[in-house]
Amino acid sequence: MSIMELLQIGGAIAAVGIVVAAGLIKGKRFEAKQAEIRMEGQPSQGTESRPEVTRVVVTDINMSLDSMVIFMIKWVIASIPAAIILSILMFIILSAFGGMAHADAVFEDGALPAKIYIKKYEQYEPELEKAMRIQAKSPRCAKVSMGDVSNSKSKPGAPVFFVTCEDRSGTPFNTWYTLSDIENAAPKVAKNLTADQVREKCISAIKEKLNQPGSFSPHMLDYAAQDLPNGRTRARIGFTASNALGKEQDFAASCLVGPDLPAEVTIAEK
């Protein structure tokens, strides 16, 4: 909760105080069902000395308009620090219980037991299930939909697993785990690359696919990037480059860039 939110809560509580004060003043009467004024007096007749008690009932308070205005202003000012203190205490309590209340993500029907459909990686099914259970502990994951081995990213003896989660809005995203990630037994925290890193990595991957990398010339205003929940970034860039015949041509490339995986690039003619 930010300081601005705390001030907003304080202002709301102060507004409630104003409404209450306005209601009391509109009625023009402050009634007390029972009020006791204890006065230290002379000892009464008897062996014991007891204070005299006088009971009074307040039927009306006559205040001038300027006194009422000053009273309301003091009431509102006094409520502001009280509201801020209560908001801070509430924030601390909710933070403490909020961290304790986080539950693991649920698994979609059929997601477990983990099943690998690429036969040469079937032996890693126990590791895949571990990766799915680790990812279920991530605060960003509300439901684990599935998991499998990435055939394009895996190598013999070095499988790369992907776990598909849905966040609380229902948006799916993938998270990748290697064997060493599974040994760490901690959910992977998605962290996107900076804008400069995304652009540099995308351009580098594009040049690797060109017949003449030196002819690459990006278009000034034809670039866009979007961060994804899994820590990867999808970028689109327009550029001019020489084709296989040596003729300059306009192209558009789509890159999928992440901090721990090679960039995936698709190039199409404009």
KEZAGU-886602 format. One record per atom (N, C-alpha, C): y, z negated, x. Coordinates in steps of 0.1 Angstrom, whole numbers, plus 5000, padded with zeros to 4 digits. Each point is the difference from the previous one (the first is absolute). Layout:
YZX ...
***
This chain:
498850005009 501250004991 501250005009 500950094998 501250025008 501149904995 501149985009 501149924997 500750054987 500150134999 500650064988 499349964987 498650005001 499249964988 500349854997 500149925010 500249864998 501449984993 501050075005 501349994994 500050044985 499250114998 499950054986 499449894991 498949935005 499449904992 501049894998 500749965011 501049894998 501150044990 500450135000 501050044990 499550004986 498750034999 499450004986 499949854995 499649915008 500049864996 501449954997 501050045008 501449964997 500450064987 499650124997 500450064987 499449924988 498849965002 499449914989 500849884998 500549945011 500849884999 501350034993 500650115002 501250044993 499850014985 498850064996 499750024986 499849864993 499349915007 499849874995 501349934998 500950015010 501349934999 500850064989 500050134999 500850064989 499549964986 498749984999 499449954987 500449864997 500149925010 500449864998 501549994996 500850085006 501450004998 500350054986 499350114996 500250064987 499749904989 499149915001 499649904990 501149894999 500849985011 501149915001 499549854998 498749985001 499549864999 499049985010 500049895007 499049955009 499549874994 498850014994 499449884994 498949945008 500049885000 498949925007 499349924990 498750024998 499349924990 500049855003 500049975013 500149865004 500549995014 501149925001 500649985013 500149855002 499649955011 500149865003 501049985011 500949914998 501049955010 499749865003 499549985012 499649865004 501249945007 500449894996 501249945006 499649865004 500449975012 499749865005 501049914994 499649914992 500949914993 499749855003 500649924992 499849855002 498649974995 499449905005 498749954996 500049974985 499050044993 499949964986 499549864998 500149954988 499549874998 498549995002 499549915006 498649995003 499749965014 498849995004 499649965013 500150115010 499850134996 500050115009 501350084999 500450065011 501250085001 499550154999 500550074989 499650144998 501350084998 500050125005 501250094998 500150044985 501250014995 500250044987 499850154999 499450054989 499850144998 500850054988 500850105002 500750064989 499650144998 499650044988 499650134997 501150084993 500250125005 501050094995 499550144997 500550074991 499650144997 501250085001 499950115009 501150095002 499950114990 501150014992 500050094989 500850135003 500949995010 500850125003 500749975013 500350115007 500749995013 501250104998 501249955001 501150094998 500650035014 499850135004 500450055013 501050114998 501050005008 501050115000 499450135005 500650114997 499450135004 499950015016 501149965006 500050015015 498949915006 499749884994 499049915005 498650074998 499850064989 498850074997 499750115010 501150085003 499850115010 499749955014 500749895004 499649945013 498649955000 499649934989 498649954999 499050115001 500250124994 499150115000 499950065014 501250015007 500050055013 499249925010 500249864999 499349915008 498550014998 499650014987 498650014996 499450135007 500750114999 499450125005 499950005015 501149955007 500049995015 498849905004 499949894993 498949915004 498650064998 499950094991 498650064997 499650105011 501050065007 499650105009 499249955012 500449895007 499249965011 498649944995 500149944988 498749954995 499050114997 500650114995 499150124997 499550065013 500850015010 499550055013 498949925006 500249864999 499049915006 498750024992 500150014987 498750014992 499450145003 500850105002 499450135003 499350005013 500649945010 499449995013 498649934999 500049884993 498849934998 498950084993 500550074990 499050094993 499550115009 500850065008 499650105010 498949945009 500349885005 499049945010 498749984993 500049944988 498849974992 499250134997 500750114995 499450124997 499450075012 500749995012 499550065012 498749935005 500049874999 498949925004 498850034991 500150004987 498950024991 499750154999 501050095003 499850144999 499050055011 500249945012 499150035011 498649954998 499949894993 498749944998 499350074988 500850064991 499450064988 499550145002 500350065012 499550145001 498550015000 499550094992 498550014999 499650145005 498850015005 499550125005 500050114989 500150135004 500050114991 498750014993 500050054988 498750024993 499450145005 498750014998 499350135003 499750084988 500350135001 499750084989 498550014998 499550024988 498650014997 499450115008 498949975007 499350095009 500550015014 501149935003 500550005014 499149935009 499449904996 499049925008 498650014993 498950005008 500050005015 500550135006 500649995012 500650125006 499050115003 500350124998 499150115002 500750115008 499450045010 500550115009 499250134996 500650114997 499450124996 499850105011 500549975012 499750095011 498849945008 498950065000 498849945005 500149955014 500750075009 500049965014 500849875002 500749964990 500749875001 499449894990 498950034994 499449904990 499849865006 499750005013 499749875007 501249915000 501250054997 501249925000 500449944987 499150014990 500449954987 500349855000 499449915007 500449865001 501449995005 500450085010 501449995006 501050054989 499650114993 500950054989 500249894990 499049934996 500249894990 500949895005 499849975013 500949905006 501550055000 500250125003 501350064999 500649994986 499250034990 500549994986 500449864996 499149905005 500349864996 501249955008 500250055012 501249965008 501350054993 499950134996 501250064994 500349934986 499049954994 500249934987 500949885001 500149955012 500849885002 501550035003 500350135001 501450055002 500849974987 501249945002 500949974988 500450134993 500050115007 500450134994 498950064991 498849965002 498850064993 499749924988 500150064988 499649934988 498650034995 499550125004 498650044996 499550105011 498849975004 499350095010 499250104992 500350135002 499450104992 498750055007 500150035013 498850055007 500249995015 499050045007 500150015015 499050095005 500250065011 499150105006 500450025015 499250095006 500350045014 500850134999 501150015008 500850125002 499350105009 499550114995 499250095008 500950075011 501350024996 500950075009 500549915011 500149874998 500549915009 499049935009 498750004995 498949935007 499450095011 499549935010 499250065011 498749925001 499050075006 498749935002 500249875007 499549894994 500249875006 501349934998 500950074994 501449954997 500450044986 499449944990 500450044987 501449944996 500650074991 501349964994 499849994985 500249884995 499849974986 501350014992 499950054988 501249994991 499749914988 500949924996 499949924988 501250044990 499650044988 501050044990 500349884991 501349965000 500549894992 501050054990 500249924990 501150024990 501049885001 501350035001 500949895000 500249954986 501049914998 500149944987 500650094990 500650115004 500550104991 498950114997 498849995006 499050094998 500050125009 500950005010 500150125009 498949985011 499150105002 499049995010 500550035014 499449945010 500350035014 498849975008 499950075012 498849985009 500549925012 499149925005 500149935013 498850025008 500350035013 498950045009 499649885009 498749995003 499549895008 499050065011 500249965012 499050035010 499149885002 499050015008 499149895002 500749885006 500950025009 500849895006 500949944990 500650084990 500849944990 499149904991 498850044998 499149924992 499649875007 499950015013 499749875008 501249914999 501250054999 501249914999 500049924987 499350064990 499849934987 501449974993 501050085002 501349974994 500450134993 500649994988 500450124993 501150075008 499950135000 501050085007 501350004993 501149985007 501350004993 500650135003 500350074989 500650135001 501450005005 500350075011 501350005006 500350155003 501050054994 500450145002 500750025013 499950125005 500850045012 501550024996 500849995010 501450024998 500250154997 501250034994 500350144997 500050105012 500549955011 499950085012 498650025005 499249904999 498650015005 499250104991 500349994987 499350094990 500350155004 501350025001 500550145003 499450055013 500049925010 499550045014 498550034999 499349914993 498550025000 499750124991 500750024990 499850124991 500350135008 501150015007 500350125008 499050025011 499649895006 499050025011 498750064994 499649954988 498750054994 500250144996 501250044995 500250144996 499950095012 500649975011 500050085012 498650035005 499149904998 498650025005 499350104992 500550034988 499450104992 500650145001 501150015007 500750135001 499550095011 500050134999 499650095010 501050005012 501349984996 501049995010 500949874998 499649895005 500749874997 501450015004 500450075010 501350015005 501050064990 499450084991 500950074990 500349914988 499649885000 500249914988 501549964999 500650024989 501449974997 500149944986 500249874999 500149934987 501350044993 499950014987 501150034991 500849874998 501350015001 500949885000 499849914988 500050054988 500049914988 498750004993 499050075005 498750014994 499049905005 500349874997 499149905004 500049884990 498949954997 499949884991 498849925004 500049874998 498949915003 499949894990 498849964997 499749894991 499049905005 500349885001 499149895005 499049974989 498749995003 498949974991 499649865002 499349944989 499749865001 499049965011 499250105005 499049975010 500550015014 501350015002 500650005013 500250145006 499550104993 500250135004 501350064994 500450125005 501350064995 499750154998 500450054988 499850144998 501450075002 500050105009 501250075003 499950154998 501150064996 500050144999 501250065008 499750115007 501050055009 499950155000 501250074999 500150145000 500450045014 499450125005 500350045013 499850155002 500550055011 499850145003 499250015013 499050095001 499250015012 499450145000 499650045012 499450135002 498650004995 499650104992 498650014995 499150065011 498850044996 499050055009 500450135006 500950074993 500550145004 501349985008 500549885002 501249985008 501250024991 499950014987 501250024992 500449864994 501349975000 500549884995 499850004984 499549884996 499849984986 500249864996 500449984987 500349874995 498749934994 499849875003 498949934996 500449874994 499149934993 500249874995 498749925004 500249885005 498849925004 500149864993 498849964997 499849874994 499249915009 500649895004 499349915009 499749864994 498849955003 499649874997 499949925012 500949905003 500249945013 499849854998 499249945009 499849865000 500149945014 500149875001 500149935013 498750005008 498950014994 498749985007 499050124998 500550114994 499150114998 500850135004 499250115004 500750125003 500750064988 501050085002 500750064989 499250114994 500150014987 499450114993 501150104995 499850125004 501050104997 499550124993 500750054990 499750124992 501350095001 499850125005 501150105002 499850124990 501150034993 499950124991 501350085002 499850134998 501150095001 501049984988 501350025003 500949994989 500150134992 
***
